[in-house]
Amino acid sequence: SPAARTRWPAGRFMERTRQQAVMDGRGGPAMSGSASFGSGANKLIGRMQQHAKQRRIRVRDFFIDWDGHHAGACSAAQFQRALDRIGMPMTSEELDDLTNAFRIPNAMPVVEIDYHEFCTAVDRAFGPTGGLSATNSTASFAATGELPVAEGEKLRRIAERLRRMCSSHGVVLKACFSDFERSSLPAPTRPTPRRSGKVTRGQFIRCFPFPERFTMEEVQLLADAFSTESGDVHYQALHDVVLGSDTSGIEGFWPGGGPSQRDGTEWTHSRMHPMERLRSKVVERRVRLFEYFQDFDPLRKGVCTTGQMKTVMNILDVAKAISREDLDLITAGFCRADGMFDYRAFCSEADKHFTTPGLEKDPSLPIPVPDATMTSPGRRNRIVLNSSRKVAEIEALHDRLRSKVRKNRILLMPAFKDMDRTKRGHISASQFARVLVQLNLPLSDAEVECLRARYCDLGNHVDFNYVDFVHEVDPPDLSQRSLQTTPRTMDAPSKYFTAMGGVRPVDRGMRSAALTAR
């Protein structure tokens, strides 16, 4: 009876309803590999699979908020609301056809749509294991159905995945291998030098932190990329690339000089002198170069060898900000005829943002304080937009999104911060598209590519700067900004009471003057 049904848990009722539908021959959509829901529903499911695959959408996440008992079913109104939030445009007739295709016969109104079958049908686009499902995440990255990419681009994607895994799981990558190269074995029996940042190839594969998330082919590709001339694997260099959140630095350790970016993208670092980038890194980290060079110059001649110069750069952790070719270019620019490196001239050039030469001759000369504009060349590597047409498309897209955000009063920053658990100010481009879909601001693939060209500023096509995007699309109100920047004025002290609450004594002279005036 209906009264008895309401007392059943939702999961037991759903199981009984499915068994009864199978026995009656009226069951819902079959779960075979060639499931058929009708010609109209099959076309809609195919479109939904393509929509979810291109945007890496987890369709099941849109339904679980209405399914507290995890029964796999919801009402028809909730099903249609979830389809609207997914962001695929559909007419009302198509929405009704898809709803009727997954309707459970003889079911209660609150659990009349089997969304579990719908999500299973859509997830077939990601392979037999469910693709993006968290319980079946052991599939390789190549099994997600993407087209084959060049080996250099594949290596960058593997390094980007490794960076995200280490960030989300709290894993320090170099700590997984440091026990081998810091062991107390005698030098002749130790396979690698002590504290060299290198391990053997077998040790690297055996101690890789995520064997269930990466295939052996991907681990071998990382080992090949960071292998040295002696056959060891330089795990410290891999840690620097992962920790620096810039996978473009992986090119410096690729055998043969590294694969160049064959997509024809021009970055701002290519138009900038290496010394300018190095100077911005020095200002950002507030390091003093001169004292470190003096450790290699006991006679204070102002010169050192080129190897000692590179050692100082590695000690200060500045060398990874520039490539090997750029470092060799800087070294050649400050070398004397005898091959010695003039570190005094180099330090005076690198410290220009800190001080001004000849300041003692003009003590009243103002010195600019280092700010974000001085450190931006080292922190940001943006795509150069040479086409005025593309700039106009981006501005038109900004205007459209800005109008929707103001009209619907949408809060963008909290939704993006939910994706950025490590508070870096950057998320992936796929996460950016998912957030816009959740906020009912869906964009096409071409529009996402336009925004990626504007806001991917770490030297790759993956990390998306959502902070700059929010400031552009949803700028703060001028009145609120003035309230935030205006200092609070202090109230005038009371004439009758002290700060501790006591009564102030009356001045006798002022009291007699008041009586005389009366």
N, C-alpha and C positions, 0 to 999 in steps of 0.2 A: 504494500500500500504506500501512497505518498508519505504518510506520517512515519511509516517505518523506514522509508528511504532517507528521510532527513536525519534520522538518528544514526545512520551508518557513517563511518569515516569516508571521506571523499575518495581515497585510494581504493577501498574495497568496493565501493559502488561503481567506480570506473572499470575495475576488473570484471565485475559481474556483468556490466552492460556490454563490454566488448565480447565476453564469452557468449552471451545470449545473442548478440548480433551475428556472430560467426555461425552459431547453431541454426539460426533462422535463415541464413543465406543472405542477410541484408547488411552485412558488415560494411564498415567504412572502407577506405582505400587500402588496398593490399600493400604489404611491405616487401614485395619481391623486387628484384632489380629492375623489372620492366613494369613498374606500377602504372596503372591507368586510372585517371580520375575524370575522364571525359575530355573531348578535344579542346574545349575552351579552358578548362582548368589546367590541362597539360601545358598549353601555351603560356598561361599565367605563371605556372611554376617554373617553366624554362626562363621566362623573363626575370623572375625573382632570383633564380640561381645565378644568372649573369649579373644582376644588380648586386647581390651579396658577395659574389666572388671578386668583382672589380673593386669593391670598397672594403673588403675584409670585414663584413658585418656578421656578428653572432646573432642570428635571428632569435634564438631561444631567450636571449637576455631581455627582449622586449615583452615577454609574456610572463616571466617568473614573478613579477611584482603582484600579479592578480591571482597567483596560484600558491597560496600559503601552505597547502597540504601536499604540494608536489604531485598532484594527481594527473597532470598532463592535459588538463582540460580547462576551459574558461567559457564565459558567455559569448554570445554573438556580438554584442556591443563592444566587449573588451577585445575580441579578436579583430574587429574592424579598426578600433583605435590603435592597436599595435601595428597593423598593416599601414596605417597612416603615418605612424612615427618612423617606420622603416624608411619611408621616403620615396618609394617607387610610385610614380603617377599611375592611377587606375581610375576608370570611370565607376559610377555607382553600379552599373550592370555587371562589370567584371568583379567588383567587390562582392556582390551577392553570389555570383557563380562560385567564387573561391570559398566563400563561407559555406554554401550548401554542399560543396564537395567534401568537406571535413566535418559535416554535422553528424552527431551520434544519434541513432534512432532510439526513441523511447527514453530519452535522457531528461534530467531536470534542466530548467532554463539556465541555472548558474554554471552547469558543466555540459553544455550541449555541443561545444566545438572541441574537437580533438586536436589541439595545437601541437601535441607531441608528434603526431604523424606528419603534420605540415613541416615542422622544423627538420624532421628526419629526411623528408623529400628534398628540402632546400639544401641540406648539408651534403647531399650526394655530389654537389658540384665541387667539393673539396676532396673527394676521394672516398674510398670505402671505409676509412677510419674516422670520418667525421671532420677531417681537416682542422678547423679552428677549435674543436672541442678540447677542453682542458684535460679530460681523462684520457684522450688519445693523442697526446702531444709528442709521442715518440717518433712520428713520421719525420722524414728529413725535410729540409727546407725546399728541396727541389720537388717534393711530392705535393706541393700546394697547387700545382697546375700551371705554374708560370712558364713562359717561353724560355728556352735556353739563352743564357747571357754569356758575354765574354768572360774569360777566366779572371781578368782583373776586377771586373764589376762583381763577379761572384765572390771573390775574396773580400771585397769591401762589405758586402752584405753579411758574410759570415762574421766578420769582425764587429759589425754593428749589432748583430744578434748576440754575440758574446758579451758586448758591453752592456746590453740591456739585461741579460741574465745575471751578470755580476752585480749590477745595480739593484735589481729587484730582490735577489737572494742574499745580498750583503756579503759577497765573496770577494776577498782580496786575491787577485789572480796570482801575483808573484809569491804569495805565501804557500801556494800549492806545490811549488817546485823548489823553494829555498832550502829545504832540508838536505837535498842532494849536494848542492854546491857549497854548503857550509858545514859539511860533516867533518869529523875529527880524524878522518883517514889520513895516512901518510901521503905525501905528495906523489910518489911514483904510482900508487895504487888508486888515486882519485882520477876518475875519467875526465873531469873538467877542472879548470883552475878555481881556486877558492875565491868566493865572492866576485865572480865574473859575470853573473847574470845569465849563465848558460847551463844547459843540461843536455844529456844525450837524447837522441831521437826516441829511443825506447822509454826513457824516463818521462819524456814529455807526453807520449801517448798514454802511458800507464797512469799518470797523475793528472790528466786533463779533468777539470772539475765537473763537466756535464756530459758524460758519455752517453746518457740516454736521450739527450736532446740534439746531439750532433752525430752524423754518420762518420764512419771511419774515413771515407773519402774526404770529408770536410776537415777532419782533424789532420789528415795527411797534407791537405792543401795549406793549412796554417803552418805546419812544420816545414814545408818546402819554402814558404814565403819568408820565414824568419830563421832559416838555416844559415850557418856561417861557412867559411871556406873549409874548416876542419870537419864539417858534418854535424856539429852540435846545433841546438836550437836556442836562439837568443830569446828566452822567455821575458827578460826585463824589457826588451824593446816592444814585445807584444803587450806587456802590462802598461807601458807608457802610451801606446796607441789607444788601448781600451780606456785607460784613466783619463786621457786627454779629450775624449769624446769627439775626436776628429779622425775618422777612418781614412782620410786622405793621406795621413802620415804613414800609412802602410806601404806606400809606393817606394819609400826609401830603402826597404828591406827586401823587396822583391828581387829574385835573381835576375841579373842583367840590367838593373837600373829601374825596374818597375814599369808597369803598363801605364801609358798615358791615357788621359781621358779622351776617348774616341768619339764622344757625342758632340764635339764642337763647341762645348760651353766655355765661355771666357770668364774668368774669375778676377776679382779686384787685386788679388795678390800677384797676378801675372803682370799687372801694370805698375807695381810698386817695387821700389828698390829694396833689396834684402836688408840693408842697413836700417831703413825706416821701420821695418817690422821688428827687427831686433831691438831697436831703441824703444818701441812701444812696449815690448815685453819687459825690458829693464825697468821702465817707469811703472808698469803694472805690478811687478813684484817687489819694487823698492830695493833692488839689490845694488851693491857697490862693487864695481868690477875691479877697481885699482888694487885693493888690498889682497884679492885672490891672486892677481898676477905677481905681486911682490913676493909671494911665497916661493915662486920659481925664479926670482931674481935677487939673490943675496947681495950682489954688488951694486944693486940699484942703477943698472945701466939703462933701464927702460925698454929692454928687448927680451924676448924669449923665443923658443922654438915654436913652429906651427903645431906640433903635437901637444905642447903644453897649453897653447891657446885653446885647442879643442877639449883638452882635459878640463880647463876652467869652465868652458861652456857646459860640459856634462855635469860638473859639480853643482853649478847654479841651476841646473835643469832648464836651461834656455835653448839648448841645441835642438830639441825636438820641435821648437816653434818654426824652424826653417829647415829646408832640405839640405842634403849634403852638397849639392851643386851650389846653392846659395852661400853655404858656409865656406866653401872653397873660393867663391868669388870675393867674399869679404876678406878672407885671409890673404888672397893675392893683392888686394888693394892696399894693405898696410904692411906688406913685406918689403924689406930693404933689398939692396942689390946682392948682399951676402946671404940672403935667404932667411934672415932673422925677422921675427914679427915685432913691429913697433907698437907695443901695447899702450904706451902713453898717448900717442895720437888716436889710437882706437878708443880708449876710455874717454878722452876729451870729446870725441865725436858722439859716443854713446850716451854721455851724461849731459847733453845739451839741454834737455828738458828740466834738469835739476838746477843748473846754475848758468850764469852768463859770463863768458870770459871778459876780463878787464873791468869787473864790477867795482874794484877799489878806486878806479879813476872817476867813477860817477856813482857815488853811494846812493843818491836819490832816485836811481833808475828803478822803476817797478819791474818785478819779476813775476811772470804769470804762474799761477799755481797749477800743477798737473791735474787734469780733469779727465772725464771719460773720452773726450775727443782725441786726446793724446794716446790713449791705450786702445782705441778702437781698431787701428790697423792691424794689431796683433791678435785681437780677440775675434774679429769678424772677417769673413772671406765671402763676399756676396757675388752673385752672378751679375755680370755687366749687361745691362739692357740697352742694346744699341738701336733697337727698333722703336720708333716713336709710336707706331701702331700698337705694339704690345703694351707700351706704357699707357696709352689711351684706353685699352681694354681693361687694364688693371684698375685704373681710376674709375671707369664706368662700373666695374664690379664692386669697388668700394662704395660708390654712391648707392647702388642697389641694396647691398647688405646693410649700410648705415640707415637707410630708410626703413627697412624691415625691423631692425633692432629698436629704433626709436618708436615706431608705430606699435609694435607688440610688446615693448618694454621687456626685452630679453636681457638677462644677465649672462654675459659671456665668460667672464673670468672664473667664476666658481666651477663651471663645467670643464674648462681647460685644466684647472688645477687638480681636478679629480684624476685626470690622466697623468699628470706630472707628479708622481709620488716622491721623487727625489728633489723637487723644487729647483730644477735646472733652468726653467724658462723656455725649454724646448721639448716638443713631442714629435713623434714621427708623423709623416704626411698622411698615413692611413688613419692614425688616431685623430688627426685634425678633421679628416672627412667624416669620421664616425661621430665626432662631437657636433658637427654642423647638422648631421642627419638627426641626431637626438634633439637638437634645438629647433627642428622643423625649418632648417635653412639648407636644404640639399643643393649641392652643386654638381655640375657635370664634370667628367674627367678633364676636359679641356680647361674649364675654369679653375680646377684644383691645380693644374699644371701652371697656369698663369700666376696664381698666388704662390706656388712653390718657387717660381723664378724670382719673386720679390722677397720672400721671407726665409728661404733656406740660406743662412749666413754663416755656416760653419765649414764651408768648403766641400759639402756633399749635397746630394739631392734628397736626403732622408730627414735630417733634423729641421723642424719647422719652428720658427720663433713666434710663438703665439702671443707673447707680451706686446711686441710691436704691432701685431695684427689687431689686438683688442684696442690699443691706443689709437689706431687709425680708424677703426670701424665704430668704436664706442668711446669717443674721447670724453674725459671728465667735464662736468659743467663748470663754467667760468666762476659762477658764484660759489660753488663748493670749493674750487681751487683757491679762491681768495680767502675763504674761511680757514682753509688748512694752512695757508702761508702767513696770514695776519697774526702777529704775536698777541697774546692776551694782555690786556692792559690791567695794571694793578689798581685796586680800589684805594681811594684816599683814606687815610686813617681817621677814625672816629674822633670827634671833638669832645665827647662826653665819657667814653669808655676806653680803657687800655686794651692791649692785645690779649691780656690774661682775663679780661672780663671785669676788672675793677673799675670803680668810678674815678674819673680824673678830678683832681682838686681844682677849685675855681681860682683863677688868678685875681688877687685882691685889687691890683691896679685896674684891670679891665672892669671889675665890678663897680669900683668907685666912679670910674668914668661914665659907666652906664647910668648910675644914680644921678650924677650931675646933669647929664643930658636930659633926664626926665624933669 
